Amino acid sequence: MEEKVKTLVLDAITDLNAELPENQHISAENETPLIGRSASLDSLGLVRLIVAVEEQIQDNLGVRLTLADERAMSQSSSPFRTLQTLQAYILQLLSERNDG
């Protein structure tokens, strides 16, 4: 499932990059910052990425996830720090959904 989630996130980045100017493209590296000073995304760009990832998950896994909810925002360490933390958060949500 880990590779599938990574592929879905990368597909969402590819879709978003197609809409962005080249100097604003998101790198597909695990440590790519999604928030903070060194991030290439502004707040609207992050929202667009999150929506694109949610759509990829629904289209390819048939699962509706809300990534930017109270739970995500209340964590002491944001799941949106890097691509890797985003992928880990998605895996956690999918695992909880399967266990429940």
N, C-alpha and C positions, 0 to 999 in steps of 0.2 A: 504493500500500500504506500510505502514511503516514496518509491520511485514514481508511482502514479500521481501522488500529490505534487511532487516536484515538477513533473511534466505539465500538470494542470496550471501551476503557478507560472511556469515559463511560457506556456501558451498565452496566458493572460498578459504577461509582460510583452510578448511579441505583438499582440493585438493593440495594446496601449502604445507601444513604441511606434507603431504604424501611424498613429494619430498625432504624435508629438514631433516638434522640430528635432533635428538630429542632435543638437547640443543639449537636449533635455532627455535623451534616451536613458532608460534604466538598464544598468548592467545586470546580467543574469548570473552573477556570482553569489555564493551563499552569504558572504559578508557585506553585500551591498546594503548600505544604510537606507532605510525607507523614511525615517524621521530624523530630525536633528539638523545641525548646521551643515554637515557634509552630504546630506541627502540631495538627490537631484530632483526629488518631487516636492512640490508645495502641498499644502493641505488638500486642495482640490484634486491634485494628481494622486495623492494617497487614497482618497475616497474613490476615485475612478478605478484605481488598481484593485481595491478591496471588492468593489462591485464586479469587476471583470473576473476576479478569482471566484467569487460566489457563483457567478453564472457558469464558469467552467465546471465547478463542482456539481452544480445541479444538472447541467447538460450531459456530463460524462459519467457521473456516479448516481444520478437520480436522487441526490440528497440536498435538501435546503438547509444551508447553514447561514447564520448571521454572524459575521466575524467581528464587526464593530458594534458590540453591545456593552451593557453595563459591566458585565464580567470582564471583558477585555480591557475596558477603560479603568477598572478599579485595581488591576494587578499592579504590584509594586514595580515590576519590570515589564514594559509594554511588549506585547507579542508582535508589534509592528516595527521593532528596532531594525531588523535585517530580514532578508529573504529567508534565512535559515530559521529565525525565531517565528516568522509567519508560518512556515511549513510545519514546524513543530507544534504550533498552536492548532493548526488545522488537523493534524494527526491526532492530537489529544481530543479535540471535539468529536472527530469521527469515531475514535475508540470508545468514548463515553456513550455515544449514540448507539453503538453496536452492543455495548454492555447493558444498556438500559432498556 
